[in-house]
Amino acid sequence: MWRDGWWSGARAVPSPNFGPRPAGTCIDLALIHSISLPPGQYGGDEIERLFTNTLDWDAHPYFQGIRGLKVSAHFLIRRTGEPLQFVSCDQRAWHAGRSAWQGREGCNDFSIGIELEGLEGETFEQAQYDTLAGLLPALAAAYPLQGVVGHEHVAPGRKQDPGPGFDWAALRVRLGWPVSCFPAAG
C-alpha cells in the first residue's frame, strides 16, 4: 500500500515543492484544506500545475495574485473522488504556512496535507468523503496519526478552509475514531 511514503491508491504527480522533515519528527496530524483554481471552478488541471510550478500565470486574472507561489500538498482529492499525490508523506510538503497545533509551531513539519477540490464554506462531494475515509485509515496504518483538523484550526484568522461546508461529524462517524482526534465542535 505504501512505498517510500507514496500511497498506491493515488495517482502520483510529483511536485518539486517539498523538503526534508526535521530529524526525529513524529508525523501525527492530517491537515485538511480546500482549493479550487480559479476559485469556484472545478475539474481543470490548474491545481496540478500550481503544485508542479507549471501554471500559466497569464491564463486567468486571478493567477496574477498568486504569481510565483511555490506550494504543494501531499494529496489532492478531486470532486470526483480521484486522489492525487504530489509529495511523499515521508517528506515535508508546503501547505500550512504559519501554523500551530497543540503548542507546536510549523505544522508542515509534522502533518500530512490533504487538499479537497472545493471552496471554503461550500459543501464537498460524497465521492471526496469516500476517498478521504479510505485514505485516512491507510495513513493511520503507516503513520502514528493522533488528529485530523482543518487549515482553519491551525491558522485561525488567517485561513478558513475547509470551512463550515465540511462535515466533520459525518467523517468522525464514518471512521469510528475517537472524538479527541477531531477539532472541537463549534
C-alpha positions, 0 to 999 in steps of 0.5 A: 500500500505504501512505498517510500511514503507514496500511497498506491491508491493515488495517482502520483504527480510529483511536485518539486515543492517539498523538503526534508522533515526535521530529524526525529519528527513524529508525523501525527496530524492530517491537515485538511484544506480546500482549493479550487483554481480559479476559485469556484471552478472545478475539474481543470488541471490548474491545481496540478500545475500550481503544485508542479510550478507549471501554471500559466500565470497569464491564463486567468486574472486571478493567477496574477495574485498568486504569481510565483507561489511555490506550494504543494500538498501531499494529496489532492482529492478531486470532486470526483473522488480521484486522489492525487499525490504530489509529495511523499508523506515521508517528506515535508510538503508546503501547505500550512504556512504559519501554523500551530497545533497543540503548542507546536509551531510549523505544522508542515513539519509534522502533518500530512496535507490533504487538499479537497477540490472545493471552496471554503464554506461550500459543501464537498462531494460524497465521492471526496468523503469516500476517498478521504475515509479510505485514505485516512485509515491507510495513513493511520496504518503507516503513520502514528496519526493522533488528529485530523483538523482543518487549515482553519484550526491551525491558522485561525484568522488567517485561513478558513478552509475547509470551512463550515461546508465540511462535515466533520461529524459525518467523517468522525462517524464514518471512521469510528475514531475517537472524538479527541482526534477531531477539532472541537465542535463549534 
